[in-house]
Amino acid sequence: MPKDTSIKSVLIIGSGPIVIGQACEFDYAGSQSARSIREEGIEVILINSNPATIMTDPSMADHIYLKPLTTKSIIEILKAHPQIDAVLPTMGGQTALNLCLEADEKGIWADFGVKLIGVDVNAINITEDREQFKQLLKKIGVPSAPAEICTSYLRGKEIAQEFGFPLVIRPSFTLGGTGAAIVYKKEDFDELLTRGLEASPIHEVLIDKALMGWKEYELELLRDKNDNVVIICSIENMDPMGIHTGDSITVAPAMTLSDTTFQKMRDYAILMMRSIGNFAGGCNVQFAVSPDDKEDIVAIEINPRVSRSSALASKATGYPIAKIASKLALGYNLDELQNQITKSTSALFEPTLDYVIVKIPRWNFDKFEGADRTLGLQMKSVGEVMGIGRSFQEALHKATQSLEIKRNGLGADGKGYTNYEQIIEKLTFASWDRVFVIYDAIAMGIPLSRIHEITKIDMWFLKQYEELYTLEKEISNYKVESLPRELLLEAKQKGFADRQIAHMMGCLESQVHTLRTEMNINRVFKLVDTCAAEFKAKTPYYYSTFEAEIEKADGTRYVDNESVVTDKKKIIVLGSGPNRIGQGIEFDYSCVHGVLAAKECGYETIMINCNPETVSTDFDTADKLYFEPVFWEHIYDIIQHEKPEGVIVQLGGQTALKLAEKLSKYGIKIIGTSFDALDLAEDRGRFSELLTDLKIPFPQFGIAETADEASALADVLDFPLLIRPSYVLGGQGMKIVINKQELEEHVVNLLKTIPGNKLLLDHYLDGAIEAEADAICDGENVYIIGIMEHIEPCGVHSGDSNATLPPFNLGEFVMQQIKDHTKNIALALRTVGLINIQFAIKDDIVYIIEANPRASRTVPFIAKAYGEPYVNYATKVMLGHNKVTDFTFNPQLKGYAIKQPVFSFSKFHNVNKALGPEMKSTGESILFIDDLKDDQFYELYSRRKMYLSK
C-alpha cells in the first residue's frame, strides 16, 4: 500500500528540554523524521521548546514553533495552520505521547480534524496502563512476572504481604523509571510506595515480584500497515534486571542467548507488536530471561515509539529507524522502501552485524552533592557512548575510552581500585564505575564465580574480562624492545590503547606508537553496512579495528581497509563526545552546522564522534563518519589516513578543545583560532596580563597550587572568594567560600580529585549583575551576535541562569563597555571564528569573568531567537572562505527571548538543590515574551536570588 495521499501537512511533537531519562536521542529521531516526511513533498510543522537542538533549526521544517509543550500551544498552532491533517507523536519520547493523549482526551484532534499517525491511542493506553498490558499478555499467551496493579496505599500493603520481598514498584505513564524502586525490606516499603503513587500522573503503580539477577534483553522492531514486522536489532544488557536499561552497559547483537530462546523471544515480540492496535512504526520490547538452563522468558514492557534504544540500534546497525518509521506512518509498506545504506535492497530486511557494539552510560554524580550513586530502576545517567569493534573486548575498550573520565580503558592506567572491601561494596551495590571495578576485582584475584555470585553478570562477559587481564599480565613481562609482534597485535585487536600498553611496559605512549608503525600494525577502517558485506554499501560510515595480514596467492601480504581516501580537500570536525552537564546537545548543533558550512565551501567533510544519540553521528550528515572515540590515538590515526587540510576544534566543546595542544604539537593545522590563542584564554595568568595591557578591568585574583598558598592569597584578596580549577567545563569544582575553614576544605578536596591543577581564586563581586556576549571574529572584524543579561546574580553558573536576550536593564554606558571589551578581547586573542565572553557588572563597571574562543552553550539559543545561521557564518570565517563583512546580518526578534535552564533534581532525593558557580542543569527551553510586564518574567525576576549558594 503506497503512501496515504490525503496527508499534505504533518505536525511533529518534539520532546522538550533535555532531562535525565529523555535526552538528545529524540532530537535525532525528530530531525530524521522531519527530513523523511519532507522528502515526500509533505509540509512539516514542528513544536519543541528546546533551542539547543538541530531539530528546531529553521532548515528542519516548514514552520517551527519554539513553544511550551502544552495543549494551549497545540491549539494555537492548529488555529494558525488549519491545513494540518495529521500528528506524529512517536518521535518525541514520553513527553510527546503524554501530550498527544491529553489533547485526545480534550477532543482537540477531533475538533480540528487531525488524525494520529504512527500510533493509535489504544496502543499508547495498552502499553502504558500496566493493568491493561498485563491482561493483554495473558490473552496472547506471553509470560509476564507475577504483578498486581495498585491505586491506593492500603491495596499496596496487601500486595506486598502476598508477594513478599524483594518487590518492584513501577508507576504508570512515567519516563526514565521516574518513581520506580526496588524494595528489599519491609521498612522501606511505605515511603517508596507513596513516592511511586505520587510520580504517576494517574496515581497508579504496578507492584511485581522482583526478577533480580535475571538477564535483560531488548528488541527493536518495525511494523507496517500490512503487518510485516522486521527485527532491526537485539540488545543484551550486560547488567542484569534491577538496573534501568538506560543505566546499563548494553551489547549488540545479543551475546549469551541460545538460538532457540532468541527465536522464541522474536516470536513473542512480533506477537506483542501485532496485538497492540493498528499502528505502523517503531517499537521497543524488553524481556527478562532466567539465568539458568531453562532460559524462561518474561515480557517486561513494550514502547510503541522510537526510544533511547532505537537511536542506539540505528547507529549500531546503520538502519535509520526513525526515518523508515516516519515513512511507515505515512502509509508505506516496508517492501516499498529502500534500504538507505545499500540503496539496492528494500527496507524489508533484518540487519546482520559482523561487528559488536557496546554502549556505556555517562553519569554526572559529581554535580549532585549527596546523591545516591548506586544504580537501580530509576535512570540517573545524562548521556552515553558507543564503541564499535570486531569483538566484545575491542568495543568495550573503545567505549570506556570514549567516556572522558580520565581513564584510558579498562585497567592498565594506574587508576584502578586496590581496596578489597571497596571493590566488594561497589560490586554489591551496583556503582556507576562497576565496568572498571570488575577488572580491578579480577586483578586482585577475586574468583570469577564470586564476582558472578555478587553481580549476576553472565559468566561469558566475566571470562572476556579475565582474558584481557591475562593479556595485560603477559605484556607486563616485556620491555618495549622485546615485545613480540603477535602479542602487540593481540592487545590492539582487543582494544588496548597505546598508552595502556605503554603503562604495562613502563615506557612512553609514543614509543608504542612507533613500535607498531615499525611492525606494520596499523588501524584499518571498516564499513558499517547493515548486511555483513552481503550487498555493496553506498554509505561512508566507518569504525576502526586491527587485522592480521592476508597473504595472496602471489605471496604479497595486505590488510583490508574499506575507507577509500579521495583526492578532494578535506576538513575534519571533532565532535563533543558524550552528553554531560556543562556540555550538551548545543555542541552537536554547532558540529552539524560546521559540517554543512564546510560542504558549502567545497570541502569533503569528515566527522569523528562517539555519541549514538546525536545528529552529528547520523550517517548522512558528513561526507564521511568515523564512529570512534574522541581520544588522541584514534583521531591521530584517522588524520594520518585522511590527510585533511585541517581540523575544526572550536565546535565540539571542551572535548575537542582539549585536543588542540596535541594537534598543534604534531603540526596538524587547527582551523580558525590557533592553539596559542585558545591557551591564552584558558591560562588565567597570561589572560589577566592581556587584560591589564588592554586596560580592561577584571576581579582581583591569584593562583594557588596548595592549601597554604590559597590561605595566604585569601588575606590579600578578601572574602567572599570564588575558587575555580583551570581547564574545566560547566563550572566543575567551582565554589564560593566565605571563610578560611571553607576555603581549606574545598581546596584540599579539589586537589585530591584534580591533582596538579592550578586553582584560581577570584575576589567574588557580591551582588553583581552577570552578562555574556557571543561574537564572530575574522581576526580583523568583530560582529557581536548577541548580548544576554542573566536574571540571577553573578555567582550562579551561566548555564543555570535565566538569560535574557537582549538585556533588560543595562544602561547605554554599560552596554558600550560590553561591546568595546568584546571587540578588543576578540581581536587581542586573534580569534578566527566564535568567541563567548562573560561579564560581571558592579557600580556600572564591567569586569571580565572569562573568555572562551569557541562555540558556546548560548550560540544555538541566539541563532534561534534571531533566526540567523551564525554557526554557518562562523565556520566559513574559520575556513578563510569569508570575512565577517561579507555577511548581511538581519536579526529578527520581537520583544525578548529567555533561555530557561531545566533541572533533573527529581531523579535524586536528598540532593542539595542550591545553585552556585558549578552547573547543574541538564537542558534548557526558550521562552518568548513581548515585554517585561509579562507574568512569567516577573515571577523569574522575583525568585532570582532564592537559590544562590555560597
Secondary structure as GFF3:
##gff-version 3
##sequence-region A 1 950
A	DSSP	beta_strand	9	13	.	.	.	ID=ss1
A	DSSP	alpha_helix	25	38	.	.	.	ID=ss2
A	DSSP	beta_strand	43	47	.	.	.	ID=ss3
A	DSSP	three_ten_helix	54	56	.	.	.	ID=ss4
A	DSSP	beta_strand	63	65	.	.	.	ID=ss5
A	DSSP	alpha_helix	71	80	.	.	.	ID=ss6
A	DSSP	beta_strand	86	88	.	.	.	ID=ss7
A	DSSP	alpha_helix	93	105	.	.	.	ID=ss8
A	DSSP	alpha_helix	108	112	.	.	.	ID=ss9
A	DSSP	beta_strand	115	116	.	.	.	ID=ss10
A	DSSP	alpha_helix	121	128	.	.	.	ID=ss11
A	DSSP	alpha_helix	130	140	.	.	.	ID=ss12
A	DSSP	beta_strand	147	150	.	.	.	ID=ss13
A	DSSP	alpha_helix	153	163	.	.	.	ID=ss14
A	DSSP	beta_strand	167	171	.	.	.	ID=ss15
A	DSSP	beta_strand	181	183	.	.	.	ID=ss16
A	DSSP	alpha_helix	186	199	.	.	.	ID=ss17
A	DSSP	beta_strand	205	209	.	.	.	ID=ss18
A	DSSP	beta_strand	215	223	.	.	.	ID=ss19
A	DSSP	beta_strand	229	237	.	.	.	ID=ss20
A	DSSP	three_ten_helix	245	247	.	.	.	ID=ss21
A	DSSP	beta_strand	250	252	.	.	.	ID=ss22
A	DSSP	alpha_helix	259	274	.	.	.	ID=ss23
A	DSSP	beta_strand	281	289	.	.	.	ID=ss24
A	DSSP	beta_strand	297	303	.	.	.	ID=ss25
A	DSSP	alpha_helix	308	317	.	.	.	ID=ss26
A	DSSP	alpha_helix	321	329	.	.	.	ID=ss27
A	DSSP	three_ten_helix	334	336	.	.	.	ID=ss28
A	DSSP	beta_strand	356	362	.	.	.	ID=ss29
A	DSSP	three_ten_helix	365	367	.	.	.	ID=ss30
A	DSSP	beta_strand	383	389	.	.	.	ID=ss31
A	DSSP	alpha_helix	392	402	.	.	.	ID=ss32
A	DSSP	alpha_helix	420	428	.	.	.	ID=ss33
A	DSSP	alpha_helix	434	444	.	.	.	ID=ss34
A	DSSP	alpha_helix	448	455	.	.	.	ID=ss35
A	DSSP	alpha_helix	459	475	.	.	.	ID=ss36
A	DSSP	alpha_helix	485	493	.	.	.	ID=ss37
A	DSSP	alpha_helix	498	505	.	.	.	ID=ss38
A	DSSP	alpha_helix	509	518	.	.	.	ID=ss39
A	DSSP	beta_strand	524	527	.	.	.	ID=ss40
A	DSSP	beta_strand	541	545	.	.	.	ID=ss41
A	DSSP	beta_strand	550	551	.	.	.	ID=ss42
A	DSSP	beta_strand	557	558	.	.	.	ID=ss43
A	DSSP	beta_strand	570	574	.	.	.	ID=ss44
A	DSSP	alpha_helix	585	600	.	.	.	ID=ss45
A	DSSP	beta_strand	604	609	.	.	.	ID=ss46
A	DSSP	beta_strand	624	627	.	.	.	ID=ss47
A	DSSP	alpha_helix	632	642	.	.	.	ID=ss48
A	DSSP	beta_strand	646	648	.	.	.	ID=ss49
A	DSSP	alpha_helix	653	657	.	.	.	ID=ss50
A	DSSP	alpha_helix	660	665	.	.	.	ID=ss51
A	DSSP	alpha_helix	675	682	.	.	.	ID=ss52
A	DSSP	alpha_helix	684	694	.	.	.	ID=ss53
A	DSSP	beta_strand	701	704	.	.	.	ID=ss54
A	DSSP	alpha_helix	707	717	.	.	.	ID=ss55
A	DSSP	beta_strand	721	725	.	.	.	ID=ss56
A	DSSP	beta_strand	735	737	.	.	.	ID=ss57
A	DSSP	alpha_helix	740	753	.	.	.	ID=ss58
A	DSSP	beta_strand	759	763	.	.	.	ID=ss59
A	DSSP	beta_strand	769	778	.	.	.	ID=ss60
A	DSSP	beta_strand	782	793	.	.	.	ID=ss61
A	DSSP	three_ten_helix	798	800	.	.	.	ID=ss62
A	DSSP	beta_strand	803	805	.	.	.	ID=ss63
A	DSSP	alpha_helix	812	828	.	.	.	ID=ss64
A	DSSP	beta_strand	832	842	.	.	.	ID=ss65
A	DSSP	beta_strand	845	852	.	.	.	ID=ss66
A	DSSP	alpha_helix	859	866	.	.	.	ID=ss67
A	DSSP	alpha_helix	870	878	.	.	.	ID=ss68
A	DSSP	three_ten_helix	884	886	.	.	.	ID=ss69
A	DSSP	beta_strand	896	902	.	.	.	ID=ss70
A	DSSP	three_ten_helix	905	907	.	.	.	ID=ss71
A	DSSP	beta_strand	923	929	.	.	.	ID=ss72
A	DSSP	alpha_helix	935	942	.	.	.	ID=ss73
###
